[in-house]
Amino acid sequence: MRQEHAQVSLELSVVIPAHNEATRILPHLRSIVWHLKTTHQSFEIIVVDDGSRDDTAGIVHGFALENPSVRRMRLPVCTGKGAAVRHGMQAARGRRLLFTDADGATPIRELARLERALDSGAQIAIGSRSLASQRSDFTVQARLHRTLLGYCFNRIVRLGGITGISDTQCGFKLFDRAVAEDLFSVSCIKGYGFDLELLYIAQRRGYRIAEVPINWEDKAGSKVRLLRDGIDMMRELMAIRRYAKQGRYHDSLAREVSPLASRSAVLE
């Protein structure tokens, strides 16, 4: 994107934020590469190592040596999931841009459902565990306390100004490139609440958003701390409303107060 003046030369970019994911990321990477080789003519996978203290960087580097479609971006310190996704998205070269979690909770084969939504006229397609749980032809395996907390959080989100979306937090979202460039040029939330910010801005800009049921499985080793991260997201939701009133989401001001990239990020 803007800081690299990336040329649109690929069909798809997949961005994966990763913080201390040494034990989980390799199987997911393998499945993504295998799947995309059979379904897409051209693609790239950008793994954003968000200041990991384990061997995430080494594992991704070794895999990338054997798979030239994989690139690694290293951030020297942990910046937060939202910031990591933003770094990856701004460096992406695809016509469509997907971000997905490193744990593989959403199988990459679910991408086809999101792509069909964009083919039908949507500009953003977001995976939805909530919609899937209402249908017998989908499987959503989630722990009960996480499901209940997610339900309560989404109720509060609607009061905060994001309406018509039943699952804002699923880490599986696909964007048309022009829309991604617009949204990530003005977004500034660094933590888990970045999904809320993107959807808040997108709805106010009038972008067509499709919520798509997907298969999903809760994976062991989740980095989400339900109570603490839930409180943090509530703070970020309030910050989003405050930023909107301050005009931070207007293009000219946002580029001054919230630059897209950190110059310390290294893309390999």
C-alpha positions as CSV (number, residue, x, y, z in Angstrom):
1,M,0.0,0.0,0.0
2,R,1.0,3.6,0.3
3,Q,4.2,3.4,2.3
4,E,5.7,1.0,-0.2
5,H,3.8,2.1,-3.3
6,A,3.0,-1.5,-3.8
7,Q,1.8,-2.5,-7.3
8,V,-1.3,-4.6,-7.7
9,S,0.3,-7.6,-9.2
10,L,-1.3,-10.6,-7.4
11,E,-4.8,-12.0,-7.2
12,L,-4.8,-12.4,-3.4
13,S,-2.8,-11.3,-0.4
14,V,-3.3,-13.2,2.9
15,V,-2.1,-11.3,6.1
16,I,-1.5,-13.3,9.3
17,P,-0.6,-11.4,12.5
18,A,1.5,-13.6,14.8
19,H,2.7,-13.1,18.3
20,N,4.4,-16.1,20.0
21,E,2.8,-18.6,17.6
22,A,5.7,-21.0,17.2
23,T,3.6,-24.0,18.2
24,R,0.6,-23.3,16.0
25,I,1.4,-21.4,12.9
26,L,3.3,-24.0,10.7
27,P,0.3,-26.3,10.1
28,H,-1.9,-23.3,9.2
29,L,0.8,-22.0,6.8
30,R,1.1,-25.4,5.1
31,S,-2.7,-25.6,4.7
32,I,-2.9,-22.1,3.2
33,V,-0.1,-22.6,0.7
34,W,-1.5,-26.0,-0.4
35,H,-5.0,-24.7,-0.8
36,L,-4.1,-21.5,-2.6
37,K,-1.8,-23.3,-5.0
38,T,-4.9,-25.3,-6.2
39,T,-7.3,-22.4,-6.3
40,H,-5.5,-19.2,-7.1
41,Q,-3.2,-18.3,-10.0
42,S,-1.2,-15.8,-8.0
43,F,-1.0,-15.0,-4.2
44,E,1.2,-14.0,-1.4
45,I,1.2,-14.7,2.3
46,I,2.5,-12.0,4.7
47,V,3.2,-13.2,8.2
48,V,3.6,-10.2,10.5
49,D,5.7,-11.3,13.5
50,D,4.5,-8.9,16.2
51,G,7.5,-8.8,18.5
52,S,7.4,-12.6,19.3
53,R,9.7,-13.8,22.0
54,D,9.6,-17.4,20.9
55,D,10.8,-19.0,17.6
56,T,7.9,-17.7,15.5
57,A,10.3,-15.6,13.3
58,G,12.6,-18.6,12.7
59,I,9.9,-21.0,11.9
60,V,8.3,-18.6,9.4
61,H,11.7,-17.8,7.9
62,G,12.5,-21.5,7.3
63,F,9.1,-22.1,5.7
64,A,9.5,-19.0,3.5
65,L,12.8,-20.3,2.2
66,E,10.9,-23.3,0.7
67,N,7.8,-21.3,-0.3
68,P,8.6,-18.0,-2.1
69,S,5.0,-16.9,-1.9
70,V,5.5,-16.4,1.9
71,R,7.0,-13.2,3.2
72,R,7.8,-12.3,6.8
73,M,7.5,-8.9,8.3
74,R,9.2,-8.4,11.7
75,L,8.1,-5.8,14.2
76,P,10.7,-5.2,17.0
77,V,8.2,-5.0,19.8
78,C,4.6,-6.2,20.3
79,T,2.4,-3.5,18.9
80,G,-1.0,-5.3,19.1
81,K,-3.1,-7.3,16.7
82,G,-4.7,-4.3,15.0
83,A,-1.3,-2.6,14.4
84,A,0.2,-5.9,13.1
85,V,-2.7,-6.4,10.6
86,R,-2.4,-2.8,9.5
87,H,1.3,-3.3,8.8
88,G,0.6,-6.4,6.7
89,M,-2.3,-4.9,4.8
90,Q,-0.4,-1.8,3.8
91,A,2.4,-3.9,2.3
92,A,0.1,-6.3,0.4
93,R,0.1,-6.4,-3.4
94,G,-3.1,-8.3,-4.0
95,R,-6.3,-7.3,-5.8
96,R,-8.1,-8.7,-2.7
97,L,-6.8,-8.8,0.8
98,L,-7.6,-11.3,3.5
99,F,-6.5,-11.3,7.1
100,T,-6.8,-14.5,9.1
101,D,-5.6,-15.6,12.6
102,A,-2.5,-17.6,13.0
103,D,-4.2,-20.5,14.9
104,G,-6.2,-21.7,11.9
105,A,-9.5,-21.6,13.7
106,T,-11.1,-20.7,10.4
107,P,-9.9,-23.2,7.7
108,I,-8.6,-21.5,4.6
109,R,-11.1,-23.3,2.5
110,E,-13.8,-21.0,3.9
111,L,-12.2,-18.2,1.8
112,A,-14.3,-19.3,-1.1
113,R,-17.5,-18.3,0.7
114,L,-16.1,-14.8,1.2
115,E,-14.9,-14.5,-2.4
116,R,-18.4,-15.4,-3.6
117,A,-19.8,-12.5,-1.6
118,L,-17.4,-10.1,-3.2
119,D,-18.2,-11.6,-6.6
120,S,-21.8,-10.8,-5.9
121,G,-21.2,-7.1,-5.2
122,A,-20.0,-6.8,-1.6
123,Q,-16.9,-4.8,-0.9
124,I,-16.1,-6.4,2.4
125,A,-16.9,-10.0,3.4
126,I,-16.6,-11.0,7.0
127,G,-16.7,-14.5,8.5
128,S,-19.5,-15.0,11.0
129,R,-19.6,-17.7,13.7
130,S,-22.9,-16.3,14.9
131,L,-24.7,-16.9,11.6
132,A,-23.1,-20.3,11.3
133,S,-24.3,-21.4,14.7
134,Q,-27.9,-20.9,13.6
135,R,-27.5,-23.4,10.7
136,S,-27.2,-27.2,10.8
137,D,-24.9,-27.3,7.8
138,F,-22.1,-25.4,9.6
139,T,-19.9,-26.4,12.5
140,V,-18.9,-23.9,15.2
141,Q,-16.9,-25.4,18.1
142,A,-16.5,-22.8,20.8
143,R,-16.2,-23.0,24.6
144,L,-19.4,-21.9,26.3
145,H,-18.0,-19.0,28.3
146,R,-16.4,-17.6,25.1
147,T,-19.7,-17.8,23.3
148,L,-21.6,-16.1,26.1
149,L,-19.1,-13.3,26.5
150,G,-19.1,-12.8,22.7
151,Y,-22.9,-12.5,22.7
152,C,-22.8,-9.9,25.5
153,F,-20.0,-8.0,23.8
154,N,-21.8,-7.9,20.4
155,R,-24.9,-6.5,22.2
156,I,-22.9,-3.7,23.6
157,V,-21.2,-3.1,20.2
158,R,-24.6,-2.5,18.6
159,L,-25.3,0.2,21.3
160,G,-21.9,1.7,20.3
161,G,-23.0,2.4,16.8
162,I,-22.1,-0.8,14.8
163,T,-25.4,-2.3,13.7
164,G,-26.6,-5.2,11.5
165,I,-23.5,-7.3,12.2
166,S,-23.8,-10.3,14.5
167,D,-20.1,-11.2,14.8
168,T,-17.7,-8.4,14.6
169,Q,-14.6,-10.2,16.0
170,C,-14.1,-13.2,13.8
171,G,-10.5,-13.0,12.5
172,F,-11.4,-13.8,8.9
173,K,-12.2,-10.8,6.7
174,L,-11.8,-10.2,3.0
175,F,-11.5,-6.8,1.4
176,D,-11.6,-5.3,-2.1
177,R,-8.2,-3.6,-2.4
178,A,-9.5,0.0,-2.8
179,V,-11.7,-0.4,0.3
180,A,-8.8,-1.8,2.3
181,E,-6.5,1.1,1.2
182,D,-9.2,3.5,2.4
183,L,-10.0,1.9,5.7
184,F,-6.4,1.2,6.8
185,S,-5.3,4.7,5.8
186,V,-7.5,6.1,8.6
187,S,-7.6,3.4,11.2
188,C,-5.5,3.8,14.3
189,I,-6.7,1.2,17.0
190,K,-3.8,-1.1,17.8
191,G,-5.5,-3.8,19.9
192,Y,-8.3,-6.4,19.4
193,G,-10.8,-3.6,18.9
194,F,-9.4,-2.8,15.4
195,D,-12.2,-4.9,13.9
196,L,-14.7,-2.6,15.4
197,E,-13.0,0.4,14.1
198,L,-12.8,-0.9,10.5
199,L,-16.5,-1.8,10.6
200,Y,-17.5,1.5,12.2
201,I,-15.7,3.4,9.5
202,A,-16.9,1.1,6.7
203,Q,-20.6,1.5,7.7
204,R,-20.3,5.3,7.7
205,R,-18.6,5.4,4.4
206,G,-21.4,3.3,2.9
207,Y,-19.4,0.3,1.9
208,R,-21.3,-2.9,1.2
209,I,-20.5,-5.5,3.9
210,A,-21.5,-9.1,3.6
211,E,-21.6,-11.2,6.8
212,V,-20.9,-14.8,5.7
213,P,-21.4,-18.0,7.9
214,I,-18.2,-20.1,8.2
215,N,-17.0,-23.2,9.9
216,W,-14.9,-22.4,12.9
217,E,-13.1,-24.3,15.7
218,D,-11.7,-22.9,18.9
219,K,-8.0,-23.8,19.1
220,A,-6.0,-24.5,22.2
221,G,-3.5,-21.9,23.2
222,S,-5.6,-18.8,22.4
223,K,-3.9,-15.5,23.2
224,V,-7.3,-13.9,23.9
225,R,-7.7,-13.1,27.6
226,L,-11.5,-12.9,27.7
227,L,-12.1,-10.6,30.6
228,R,-9.1,-8.3,30.3
229,D,-9.3,-8.1,26.5
230,G,-13.0,-7.6,26.6
231,I,-12.5,-4.6,28.9
232,D,-9.8,-3.3,26.6
233,M,-12.1,-3.6,23.6
234,M,-14.8,-1.6,25.4
235,R,-12.2,1.1,26.0
236,E,-11.3,1.0,22.3
237,L,-14.9,1.2,21.3
238,M,-15.2,4.4,23.3
239,A,-12.0,5.6,21.7
240,I,-13.5,5.0,18.3
241,R,-16.5,7.2,19.0
242,R,-14.2,9.8,20.4
243,Y,-11.9,9.7,17.4
244,A,-14.9,10.0,15.1
245,K,-16.0,13.2,16.9
246,Q,-12.5,14.6,16.7
247,G,-12.5,14.0,12.9
248,R,-9.6,11.5,12.9
249,Y,-11.3,9.4,10.3
250,H,-11.2,12.2,7.8
251,D,-8.5,11.4,5.3
252,S,-6.3,14.4,5.6
253,L,-6.3,14.6,9.4
254,A,-5.9,10.8,9.9
255,R,-2.7,10.7,7.7
256,E,-1.2,13.3,10.0
257,V,-2.1,11.8,13.4
258,S,-2.0,8.0,12.5
259,P,0.6,7.1,9.9
260,L,0.0,3.8,8.3
261,A,3.4,2.2,9.0
262,S,6.2,2.2,11.4
263,R,9.5,2.7,9.8
264,S,11.0,0.0,12.1
265,A,8.9,-2.7,10.4
266,V,11.0,-4.9,8.2
267,L,9.5,-6.9,5.3
268,E,11.6,-9.8,4.1
